[in-house]
Amino acid sequence: PVAAIVAALFAFSYKSKKEKNTFITLEKPVTVVIDAGHGIDAAGNHTGVTAADESHEDDIVLSIAKKIKELNKNDRLRIILTRENQNIVDLKKRVEFANSQNADLLISLHINTASKEETNTKGIDILYSAKNTKYLAENKILATILYNYFYQIHSVNDITQPKKGVYVIDASHCPSVLVECGYLTDPNDLAFVKDESGQAQIAKSILQSIEQY
């Protein structure tokens, strides 16, 4: 049945469909871990990517993660963050923490950059693990639902599987995806992810995707 759902989701295009932004009643309590990537290391260095205007991936994704938690008004949806401040958290500890919470879903937030050769590279990227085979079908479903909501607010690229392993989604004991919220090298993406309204739109889309999933 799950495979049939995945096939149906991928068979139809969501690009022409505009859904109303209404929240859905959950049938049971759900725990979701939101992982804000990177952070500042012990030496005071930002470990994420940095834009030309000195905006930092670390700060932006933490702000989005906090907005997801703040905007959540569903008393059956428990949002937990892997980091609550600027300090970096060890990658393995992020996964251990999520697994210890018996998370139903894990969503890892990042922001991308493009090389000089990658001209006109922009938009939101959604990645799911090829190695986490236990939840492969569920990962595809979650990624597709996220795509549907993101498409309504910003440019979004085709869903992909990373060629190299991504530990945080490979080792999670629940369905998981990694979201690159845009490219700091693209002026429109940079403006969108820096803007409080843009961050709120991303956060709301993620909450709606969780509830629909």
ROVO-732878 format. One record per residue: x, y negated, z negated of N, C-alpha, C in turn; residue in three letters. Coordinates in pm, 1 decimal, always signed. Each point is the difference from the previous one (the first is absolute). Layout:
BEGIN
{pt {X,Y,Z},{X,Y,Z},{X,Y,Z},ala}
...
END
This chain:
BEGIN
{pt {+81.6,+122.3,+0.0},{-81.6,-122.3,+0.0},{+84.7,-126.9,+0.0},pro}
{pt {+109.0,+0.9,-76.9},{+84.9,-118.8,-4.6},{+62.9,-25.9,+136.3},val}
{pt {+45.7,+107.5,+65.3},{+59.4,-14.6,+132.4},{-100.7,-57.3,+98.8},ala}
{pt {-126.5,+40.4,-12.4},{-104.8,-51.1,+87.8},{-21.2,-149.3,-22.4},ala}
{pt {+5.4,-42.2,-125.5},{-14.4,-142.6,-31.9},{+113.1,-79.3,+61.0},ile}
{pt {+122.7,+51.5,-13.8},{+116.1,-67.5,+57.0},{-14.8,-14.2,+150.3},val}
{pt {-41.3,+107.7,+65.8},{-17.3,-2.2,+145.4},{-102.5,-104.1,+40.0},ala}
{pt {-108.0,-8.6,-76.0},{-104.5,-97.6,+31.1},{+50.1,-142.3,-19.9},ala}
{pt {+75.2,-21.3,-105.4},{+52.1,-133.7,-27.2},{+91.9,-47.7,+110.8},leu}
{pt {+85.5,+90.0,+48.2},{+95.3,-37.7,+103.7},{-63.3,-3.5,+139.7},phe}
{pt {-117.9,+58.8,+14.5},{-63.7,+6.2,+131.7},{-68.5,-130.6,+37.2},ala}
{pt {-32.9,-79.9,-99.5},{-73.6,-122.7,+26.8},{+85.6,-122.2,-28.3},phe}
{pt {-22.8,-104.3,+77.6},{+70.0,-126.2,-20.2},{-80.0,-87.4,-94.5},ser}
{pt {+68.0,-55.8,-96.7},{-65.3,-88.9,-94.8},{+13.7,-147.2,+40.8},tyr}
{pt {+69.3,-25.6,+108.4},{+36.7,-136.7,+33.7},{-119.4,-90.3,+26.6},lys}
{pt {-109.5,+55.6,+48.0},{-115.3,-82.0,+31.1},{-101.7,-3.7,-113.5},ser}
{pt {+31.0,+70.1,-106.2},{-95.3,+12.7,-109.3},{+33.2,-98.0,-111.6},lys}
{pt {-95.7,-82.7,-37.2},{+17.3,-94.4,-109.9},{-92.1,+40.1,-114.3},lys}
{pt {+56.7,+47.5,-106.9},{-80.8,+43.3,-112.6},{-14.5,-113.4,-100.2},glu}
{pt {-113.3,+0.5,-68.3},{-21.1,-99.2,-103.8},{+91.9,+31.3,-117.6},lys}
{pt {+51.5,-104.1,-62.5},{+92.8,+18.8,-111.5},{-77.2,+21.5,-130.0},asn}
{pt {-65.6,+113.7,-10.6},{-73.6,+34.2,-121.3},{+72.5,+111.9,-71.8},thr}
{pt {-10.5,+1.1,-132.0},{+67.1,+101.7,-77.9},{-90.4,+120.6,-19.6},phe}
{pt {+59.9,+114.9,-15.8},{-70.2,+127.3,-3.3},{+2.5,+56.5,-141.8},ile}
{pt {-111.8,+57.7,-42.9},{-7.2,+60.8,-132.6},{+72.3,+134.3,+1.9},thr}
{pt {+93.7,+16.9,-90.5},{+75.1,+125.6,-8.1},{-78.5,+103.0,-80.6},leu}
{pt {+6.9,+124.8,+43.2},{-73.0,+106.6,-67.7},{+69.8,+45.4,-128.2},glu}
{pt {+131.7,-20.4,-6.4},{+74.7,+41.8,-118.5},{+115.9,-96.8,-22.6},lys}
{pt {+56.3,-4.4,-121.3},{+115.0,-87.5,-25.5},{+118.8,+38.3,+87.9},pro}
{pt {+70.4,-99.5,+48.5},{+113.2,+20.5,+90.5},{+119.7,-80.0,-51.1},val}
{pt {+117.4,+62.5,+1.3},{+124.4,-66.7,-38.0},{+86.2,-18.9,+123.5},thr}
{pt {+39.4,-124.7,+25.0},{+83.3,-32.3,+115.3},{+125.2,-73.2,-46.5},val}
{pt {+114.5,+49.8,+43.5},{+127.2,-65.9,-31.7},{+40.1,-87.8,+118.6},val}
{pt {+22.2,-128.1,-28.3},{+48.4,-94.1,+100.3},{+147.6,-25.2,-27.8},ile}
{pt {+81.6,+34.9,+96.4},{+144.9,-10.1,-15.5},{+52.1,-122.0,+76.2},asp}
{pt {+37.7,-104.1,-73.2},{+61.3,-118.5,+61.8},{+147.9,+29.6,+21.7},ala}
{pt {+41.2,+9.7,+123.9},{+135.8,+42.8,+31.9},{+108.3,-93.1,-51.0},gly}
{pt {+118.4,+58.6,-19.4},{+122.6,-72.7,-32.1},{-6.5,-70.9,-135.3},his}
{pt {+52.2,-123.0,-10.0},{+12.9,-72.1,-125.5},{+140.8,-54.8,-15.7},gly}
{pt {+21.4,-72.5,-107.2},{+130.4,-61.4,-27.0},{+84.2,+95.2,-85.0},ile}
{pt {+124.2,+24.2,+42.7},{+86.9,+93.8,-72.4},{+64.7,-65.8,-120.4},asp}
{pt {+79.2,+78.0,-72.4},{+62.3,-47.8,-124.5},{+92.9,-118.6,+22.3},ala}
{pt {+54.5,-12.5,+119.9},{+89.9,-111.5,+32.2},{-75.6,-124.7,+44.5},ala}
{pt {-133.1,+9.8,+6.2},{-80.8,-114.5,+38.9},{-22.6,-12.6,+149.5},gly}
{pt {+27.7,+107.0,+73.9},{-15.2,-3.4,+145.8},{-134.9,+58.5,+43.4},asn}
{pt {-61.8,-64.0,+97.9},{-120.7,+54.8,+60.6},{+40.6,+119.8,+86.1},his}
{pt {-68.4,+111.4,-16.8},{+36.6,+121.4,+74.1},{-83.1,+19.9,+126.3},thr}
{pt {-104.9,-78.6,+15.4},{-80.4,+5.9,+121.5},{+54.4,-94.4,+105.3},gly}
{pt {-70.8,-11.1,+112.0},{+44.5,-87.7,+108.5},{-34.8,-145.6,-31.7},val}
{pt {+73.3,-90.5,+63.6},{-16.5,-143.6,-23.7},{-26.2,-70.9,+132.2},thr}
{pt {-96.4,-92.1,-0.7},{-34.3,-75.9,+120.4},{+96.1,-117.7,+17.0},ala}
{pt {-5.4,-62.8,+115.8},{+86.8,-114.7,+28.4},{-25.5,-115.6,-95.5},ala}
{pt {-122.1,-9.0,-52.6},{-32.6,-108.3,-94.1},{+23.3,+41.0,-145.6},asp}
{pt {+70.9,+111.7,-18.4},{+34.5,+52.5,-132.6},{-117.9,+62.6,-75.0},glu}
{pt {-105.9,+31.1,+70.8},{-108.6,+77.4,-61.0},{+46.7,+144.2,-14.7},ser}
{pt {-35.8,+63.8,-111.5},{+49.0,+134.4,-29.0},{-111.8,+103.4,+2.8},his}
{pt {+28.7,+111.1,+65.5},{-94.0,+111.9,+3.7},{-41.8,+40.4,-140.5},glu}
{pt {+96.9,+9.6,-90.6},{-25.1,+43.1,-137.7},{-112.6,-80.0,-65.3},asp}
{pt {+9.0,-133.1,+15.5},{-96.4,-89.4,-64.8},{-137.5,+8.0,+64.9},asp}
{pt {-2.2,+6.1,+132.8},{-127.4,-1.1,+71.9},{-80.5,+126.3,-28.8},ile}
{pt {+65.4,+117.2,+6.6},{-75.5,+124.3,-22.5},{-45.6,+12.2,-145.7},val}
{pt {+78.0,-53.7,-92.5},{-42.8,+0.8,-140.4},{-124.5,-86.9,-16.7},leu}
{pt {-2.1,-113.8,+67.1},{-115.8,-88.6,-5.9},{-123.9,+68.3,+57.7},ser}
{pt {+16.0,+71.5,+111.3},{-113.1,+71.4,+60.2},{-48.6,+111.2,-93.0},ile}
{pt {+94.3,+74.0,-57.9},{-36.1,+108.1,-92.1},{-80.8,-53.8,-118.8},ala}
{pt {+42.8,-111.5,-53.8},{-72.1,-59.8,-113.3},{-139.0,-46.8,+41.4},lys}
{pt {-11.7,-48.8,+122.8},{-131.2,-44.1,+49.4},{-95.0,+118.0,+14.8},lys}
{pt {+52.3,+113.6,+42.7},{-84.3,+120.1,+9.7},{-59.3,+32.1,-136.6},ile}
{pt {+83.1,-5.7,-101.2},{-46.0,+29.9,-135.8},{-97.6,-106.0,-49.6},lys}
{pt {+29.4,-127.5,+27.3},{-84.8,-110.5,-45.9},{-136.8,-0.2,+68.5},glu}
{pt {-2.4,+30.6,+128.9},{-124.5,-5.1,+76.7},{-88.4,+122.1,-21.0},leu}
{pt {+55.4,+103.9,-57.7},{-78.7,+120.5,-22.7},{-107.0,-24.2,-107.1},asn}
{pt {-124.8,+8.9,+39.8},{-112.3,-17.3,-92.8},{-77.5,+131.2,-19.4},lys}
{pt {+55.8,+106.7,+53.5},{-66.7,+128.6,-8.6},{+45.3,+71.2,-127.4},asn}
{pt {-92.6,+21.0,-92.5},{+37.3,+59.8,-128.8},{+33.9,+148.4,+10.5},asp}
{pt {-19.2,+58.8,+117.5},{+36.0,+140.5,+20.7},{+130.4,+14.4,+77.3},arg}
{pt {+61.5,-112.2,+30.2},{+126.9,-0.3,+72.0},{+110.1,-55.7,-90.2},leu}
{pt {+96.0,+84.9,-31.5},{+111.4,-37.9,-87.5},{+122.7,-26.6,+86.0},arg}
{pt {+46.5,-124.9,+1.9},{+116.9,-39.4,+76.9},{+120.4,-10.5,-92.6},ile}
{pt {+108.3,+71.4,+34.1},{+123.0,-2.6,-78.9},{+114.4,-42.7,+90.8},ile}
{pt {+87.6,-86.8,-49.8},{+114.8,-47.3,+77.4},{+127.8,+68.8,-47.7},leu}
{pt {+87.9,+33.4,+94.9},{+127.8,+60.6,-39.2},{+94.9,-103.0,-58.2},thr}
{pt {-19.5,-126.4,+34.1},{+75.5,-106.4,-67.8},{-90.5,-121.5,-16.9},arg}
{pt {+9.1,-62.2,-118.6},{-83.6,-114.5,-34.7},{+77.1,-131.1,+7.9},glu}
{pt {+132.4,+9.5,+19.4},{+81.5,-121.7,+5.3},{+102.2,+11.3,+113.0},asn}
{pt {+94.5,-92.9,+5.7},{+95.8,-5.3,+110.0},{+106.8,+109.1,-5.9},gln}
{pt {+17.0,+62.5,-113.5},{+108.7,+96.8,-16.6},{-22.5,+125.1,+84.0},asn}
{pt {+107.7,+49.1,+61.1},{-7.0,+120.2,+82.3},{-25.9,+122.3,-87.8},ile}
{pt {-71.5,+96.9,+55.8},{-25.3,+127.3,-67.0},{+60.8,+110.0,+86.2},val}
{pt {+73.3,+90.2,-63.2},{+62.9,+110.0,+72.4},{-103.3,+76.3,+81.6},asp}
{pt {+38.8,+37.7,+121.6},{-91.4,+64.2,+93.4},{-60.9,+127.7,-57.8},leu}
{pt {+83.6,+84.0,-59.3},{-50.4,+124.9,-57.1},{-94.7,-26.7,-116.6},lys}
{pt {+29.0,-105.0,-77.2},{-86.2,-32.9,-113.6},{-137.2,-47.7,+47.5},lys}
{pt {-4.2,-66.2,+115.7},{-129.5,-42.5,+55.3},{-88.1,+122.8,+26.3},arg}
{pt {+59.1,+100.1,+64.9},{-75.3,+120.4,+34.6},{-35.3,+79.2,-125.4},val}
{pt {+94.4,+13.3,-91.4},{-25.6,+70.6,-125.2},{-114.2,-65.8,-77.4},glu}
{pt {-0.3,-133.1,+0.2},{-105.5,-74.3,-68.7},{-135.6,+26.5,+64.7},phe}
{pt {-4.9,-8.9,+133.3},{-126.5,+22.4,+70.9},{-51.4,+141.3,-25.8},ala}
{pt {+89.0,+97.6,+5.6},{-40.7,+138.8,-21.9},{-43.9,+24.1,-144.3},asn}
{pt {+63.5,-70.2,-93.5},{-36.2,+16.2,-141.4},{-138.6,-57.7,-29.5},ser}
{pt {-43.8,-94.3,+83.3},{-131.7,-61.8,-17.1},{-111.0,+79.9,+68.5},gln}
{pt {+38.3,+112.6,+61.1},{-96.3,+81.0,+76.0},{-74.2,-85.3,+102.3},asn}
{pt {+76.7,-77.0,+74.0},{-57.7,-93.2,+96.5},{-79.3,+73.3,+107.5},ala}
{pt {-111.2,-60.3,+40.1},{-79.8,+52.5,+110.4},{+52.3,-50.3,+133.7},asp}
{pt {+62.7,-117.9,-1.3},{+58.8,-58.6,+120.4},{+122.5,-80.9,-40.1},leu}
{pt {+94.4,-13.0,+93.7},{+114.1,-89.0,-18.1},{+17.8,-82.0,+128.6},leu}
{pt {+11.2,-131.1,-18.0},{+23.9,-89.3,+113.2},{+123.4,-83.5,-30.4},ile}
{pt {+102.9,+13.9,+83.5},{+125.9,-71.4,-19.3},{+3.7,-120.6,+94.3},ser}
{pt {+28.0,-118.5,-56.2},{-2.6,-124.8,+76.1},{+140.9,-49.0,+31.3},leu}
{pt {+21.6,-35.3,+125.1},{+128.3,-53.6,+45.3},{-25.4,-106.5,+105.8},his}
{pt {+106.3,-66.5,+44.2},{-6.7,-92.3,+113.6},{+120.9,+26.4,+87.2},ile}
{pt {-20.0,-7.1,+129.3},{+101.2,+39.4,+96.1},{+78.6,-118.9,+54.4},asn}
{pt {+108.7,+29.4,+70.8},{+71.3,-97.8,+81.4},{+34.5,+65.9,+132.9},thr}
{pt {+10.8,-80.2,+102.6},{+35.1,+50.7,+132.4},{+140.8,-45.2,+36.3},ala}
{pt {+69.8,+83.6,+74.7},{+133.4,-36.6,+48.7},{-13.5,-99.7,+114.7},ser}
{pt {+110.2,-59.3,+40.5},{-1.2,-96.7,+109.3},{-45.8,+63.8,+130.5},lys}
{pt {+25.0,+130.5,+12.7},{-39.9,+71.2,+121.1},{-151.3,+29.4,+2.7},glu}
{pt {-61.5,+2.9,-118.3},{-142.4,+30.8,-8.6},{-82.6,-127.7,+13.0},glu}
{pt {-10.7,-50.0,+120.2},{-72.6,-124.1,+24.4},{-151.0,+24.1,-9.4},thr}
{pt {-70.6,-100.4,-49.0},{-146.6,+5.4,-13.2},{-48.4,+112.8,-90.6},asn}
{pt {+85.5,+43.3,-91.7},{-40.1,+103.8,-95.4},{-71.6,-65.8,-117.1},thr}
{pt {-123.1,+40.3,-21.3},{-81.0,-63.7,-103.5},{-111.7,+94.0,-43.4},lys}
{pt {-73.9,-41.2,-100.9},{-117.3,+74.4,-42.9},{+23.6,+94.0,-116.6},gly}
{pt {-108.7,+50.8,-52.6},{+2.7,+93.4,-112.5},{+29.6,+140.9,+51.2},ile}
{pt {+88.6,+69.7,-69.8},{+30.0,+139.9,+31.3},{-53.3,+88.7,-112.5},asp}
{pt {-57.7,+114.1,+37.3},{-49.0,+97.6,-96.8},{+70.4,+131.8,+27.6},ile}
{pt {+68.2,+53.2,-99.9},{+75.9,+123.6,+15.7},{-49.5,+106.4,-97.6},leu}
{pt {-6.0,+123.8,+47.4},{-31.4,+110.8,-88.9},{+104.8,+109.4,+17.8},tyr}
{pt {+19.9,+78.6,-104.3},{+110.1,+96.4,-3.6},{-28.8,+124.5,+83.6},ser}
{pt {+102.2,+42.6,+73.9},{-6.6,+127.5,+71.2},{+46.0,+114.1,-89.8},ala}
{pt {+70.4,-34.4,-107.8},{+56.8,+101.3,-89.1},{-95.8,+41.5,-111.8},lys}
{pt {-92.2,-88.8,-34.1},{-95.3,+30.9,-107.4},{-116.3,+79.4,+60.0},asn}
{pt {+30.2,+123.3,+39.2},{-94.3,+79.8,+78.4},{-127.1,+37.4,-77.6},thr}
{pt {+7.6,+5.3,-130.7},{-117.0,+36.3,-80.5},{-114.1,-98.3,+20.9},lys}
{pt {+35.9,-127.4,+20.6},{-102.1,-104.2,+13.5},{+1.9,-63.5,+139.1},tyr}
{pt {+47.7,+73.6,+97.4},{+17.2,-57.2,+133.9},{-131.4,-53.5,+56.9},leu}
{pt {-104.9,+79.7,-7.4},{-129.0,-43.2,+54.5},{-54.6,-120.7,-75.3},ala}
{pt {+9.2,+4.2,-132.9},{-48.8,-111.3,-81.6},{+79.6,-127.7,+26.8},glu}
{pt {+131.4,+14.4,+19.6},{+83.6,-116.3,+31.1},{-46.6,-66.8,+129.0},asn}
{pt {-32.6,+82.1,+99.7},{-46.9,-53.4,+128.2},{-132.8,-73.9,-16.7},lys}
{pt {-88.5,+57.0,-80.6},{-130.0,-64.0,-23.5},{+18.5,-134.7,-67.6},ile}
{pt {+80.6,-3.5,-105.9},{+24.8,-125.2,-72.0},{+63.0,-104.3,+91.8},leu}
{pt {+97.9,+41.4,+79.8},{+66.5,-91.7,+92.2},{-98.2,-57.3,+101.6},ala}
{pt {-90.7,+83.7,+49.0},{-96.8,-43.6,+100.5},{-100.4,-98.8,-58.3},thr}
{pt {-44.4,+24.9,-121.2},{-92.9,-93.1,-65.3},{+68.1,-134.5,-23.7},ile}
{pt {+124.9,+1.6,-45.5},{+75.1,-123.7,-17.9},{+11.9,-76.0,+131.5},leu}
{pt {+29.4,+73.0,+107.5},{+10.2,-62.2,+132.1},{-129.4,-73.3,+34.9},tyr}
{pt {-111.7,+65.1,-26.4},{-129.3,-57.7,+33.6},{-22.5,-134.1,-69.9},asn}
{pt {+34.1,-7.1,-127.4},{-19.1,-124.8,-74.4},{+105.8,-104.6,+35.6},tyr}
{pt {+125.1,+41.8,+14.8},{+104.9,-95.7,+34.8},{-25.9,-64.8,+135.7},phe}
{pt {-55.1,+77.9,+92.5},{-24.6,-53.4,+134.2},{-92.9,-121.0,-3.3},tyr}
{pt {-85.6,-6.7,-99.2},{-96.0,-109.6,-11.3},{+63.6,-129.4,-51.0},gln}
{pt {+120.7,+8.2,-55.4},{+60.5,-119.5,-59.9},{+130.2,-43.7,+65.3},ile}
{pt {+68.5,+92.3,+70.0},{+131.9,-34.3,+52.9},{+40.4,+101.6,+107.3},his}
{pt {+104.8,-32.9,+71.9},{+53.6,+93.2,+99.3},{+53.4,+124.9,-70.8},ser}
{pt {-34.6,+117.8,+52.0},{+44.8,+125.9,-60.6},{+46.7,+94.3,+109.7},val}
{pt {+109.2,+68.0,-24.8},{+59.3,+91.3,+98.2},{-51.9,+141.5,-17.7},asn}
{pt {+31.4,+85.7,+96.5},{-44.0,+139.1,-7.0},{+55.8,+68.7,-124.7},asp}
{pt {-78.1,+87.8,-57.4},{+42.1,+77.6,-116.6},{+114.6,+92.4,+40.3},ile}
{pt {+101.9,+7.9,-84.8},{+117.4,+80.8,+34.7},{+45.8,+85.3,-117.8},thr}
{pt {+85.4,+96.3,+32.6},{+72.3,+77.4,-100.2},{+146.6,-41.7,+7.5},gln}
{pt {+63.9,-32.4,-112.5},{+140.7,-40.1,+3.8},{+89.9,+112.9,+47.7},pro}
{pt {+96.7,-33.2,+84.4},{+92.3,+101.5,+51.5},{+87.6,+55.4,-111.8},lys}
{pt {+38.8,-88.2,-90.8},{+76.6,+42.4,-116.7},{-95.0,+10.1,-119.3},lys}
{pt {+38.9,+77.7,-98.2},{-83.8,+16.6,-117.3},{-15.5,-128.3,-79.2},gly}
{pt {-115.9,-17.8,-59.8},{-26.3,-111.4,-91.7},{-40.6,+62.9,-132.5},val}
{pt {+90.1,-2.2,-96.2},{-15.6,+78.3,-121.8},{-131.4,-27.2,-72.4},tyr}
{pt {-37.1,-125.6,-10.2},{-115.7,-36.2,-81.9},{-129.5,+63.3,+52.7},val}
{pt {-11.2,+21.1,+130.2},{-119.6,+67.2,+53.1},{+24.3,+148.6,+27.1},ile}
{pt {+125.3,+37.8,+17.6},{+31.9,+142.1,+21.1},{-22.5,+81.3,-127.5},asp}
{pt {+32.3,-59.5,-114.7},{+2.1,+75.0,-126.2},{-122.3,-23.4,-87.9},ala}
{pt {-95.7,-77.1,+45.7},{-118.3,-26.5,-81.6},{-91.5,+121.8,-4.3},ser}
{pt {-66.7,+18.6,-112.9},{-90.0,+114.0,-18.8},{-144.4,-38.6,+29.6},his}
{pt {-17.4,-86.8,+97.4},{-133.0,-45.3,+38.1},{+8.3,-60.1,+140.5},cys}
{pt {-112.2,-22.4,+65.9},{+4.1,-69.7,+128.4},{+67.6,-135.9,-14.6},pro}
{pt {+83.0,-35.4,+97.8},{+77.1,-123.6,-13.1},{+32.8,-57.4,+137.3},ser}
{pt {+19.0,-131.0,+2.6},{+43.6,-68.6,+121.8},{+94.6,-112.2,-39.3},val}
{pt {+78.6,-44.1,+97.7},{+84.8,-117.2,-17.7},{-48.7,-107.2,+97.5},leu}
{pt {-21.9,-120.1,-51.6},{-47.9,-111.5,+81.8},{+108.3,-106.6,+9.8},val}
{pt {+42.6,-28.2,+122.1},{+86.9,-114.6,+26.8},{-94.4,-114.1,+36.5},glu}
{pt {-11.6,-99.0,-88.4},{-104.6,-101.9,+12.0},{+24.2,-102.7,+110.5},cys}
{pt {+105.4,+15.6,+75.9},{+32.6,-92.5,+108.3},{+150.4,-7.9,+16.5},gly}
{pt {+42.8,-91.7,+86.8},{+142.7,-19.8,+27.0},{+40.4,-141.1,-41.1},tyr}
{pt {+98.3,-8.5,-89.1},{+48.2,-131.2,-43.0},{+69.9,-75.2,+112.4},leu}
{pt {+35.3,+72.1,+106.1},{+65.5,-61.8,+115.4},{-101.4,-58.4,+98.6},thr}
{pt {-128.9,+26.1,-21.2},{-103.8,-58.4,+85.2},{-64.8,-117.0,-73.3},asp}
{pt {-2.5,-119.4,+58.9},{-53.9,-118.1,-68.8},{-144.0,+16.2,-47.2},pro}
{pt {-85.6,+61.7,+80.9},{-140.0,+17.2,-38.7},{-14.5,+100.0,-114.3},asn}
{pt {+74.2,+109.1,+8.0},{-2.9,+98.2,-109.1},{+51.5,-61.6,-129.5},asp}
{pt {+109.3,-74.4,+10.5},{+59.7,-61.8,-118.4},{-99.1,-95.0,-66.8},leu}
{pt {-64.7,-83.0,+81.2},{-98.0,-94.1,-54.4},{-116.2,+74.5,-65.9},ala}
{pt {-41.4,+110.0,+61.9},{-113.7,+76.8,-51.1},{+30.9,+65.3,-134.1},phe}
{pt {+115.5,+65.5,-11.5},{+30.9,+72.0,-124.7},{+41.8,-94.3,-112.8},val}
{pt {+46.7,-120.1,+35.2},{+36.3,-98.0,-102.5},{-122.9,-71.4,-55.9},lys}
{pt {-99.8,-18.3,+84.9},{-118.5,-75.9,-36.6},{-85.8,+76.4,-100.5},asp}
{pt {-48.9,-69.0,-100.8},{-80.3,+65.3,-103.3},{-127.2,+60.3,+58.7},glu}
{pt {-58.4,-67.5,+98.3},{-119.6,+51.7,+65.1},{+31.3,+127.3,+77.9},ser}
{pt {+113.6,+1.8,+70.2},{+40.8,+119.1,+73.4},{+24.8,+117.0,-93.1},gly}
{pt {+66.4,-26.2,-111.4},{+25.3,+105.3,-97.9},{-130.1,+54.7,-56.3},gln}
{pt {-95.6,-88.0,-23.3},{-130.0,+42.7,-52.6},{-73.9,+86.3,+101.9},ala}
{pt {+12.2,-34.2,+129.1},{-64.7,+80.1,+104.6},{+60.5,+140.6,+6.4},gln}
{pt {+133.1,+7.0,-11.7},{+65.7,+130.7,-1.5},{-46.7,+81.0,-120.8},ile}
{pt {-1.3,-64.4,-116.6},{-40.5,+67.0,-123.3},{-143.7,+50.6,+8.5},ala}
{pt {-88.7,-83.2,+51.1},{-141.5,+39.0,+10.9},{-17.3,+114.8,+98.4},lys}
{pt {+73.9,-5.2,+110.7},{-8.6,+107.7,+99.2},{+45.8,+132.7,-58.8},ser}
{pt {+104.4,-4.7,-81.8},{+48.9,+122.1,-65.2},{-102.7,+53.5,-99.1},ile}
{pt {-61.2,-88.6,-77.2},{-103.6,+44.0,-94.4},{-118.0,+63.5,+73.0},leu}
{pt {-43.0,-62.6,+109.2},{-112.3,+55.4,+76.2},{+36.7,+135.4,+61.6},gln}
{pt {+124.1,+12.7,+44.0},{+45.7,+126.9,+58.1},{+0.1,+110.4,-105.1},ser}
{pt {+45.7,-33.0,-119.8},{+0.6,+97.6,-109.4},{-141.4,+48.0,-28.2},ile}
{pt {-93.1,-93.4,-11.0},{-137.6,+36.1,-32.0},{-63.5,+82.9,+110.6},glu}
{pt {+26.6,-37.5,+125.4},{-57.5,+77.0,+111.3},{+60.8,+140.4,+5.0},gln}
{pt {+133.1,+9.1,-24.5},{+64.5,+131.8,-0.2},{-65.7,+89.7,-104.3},tyr}
END
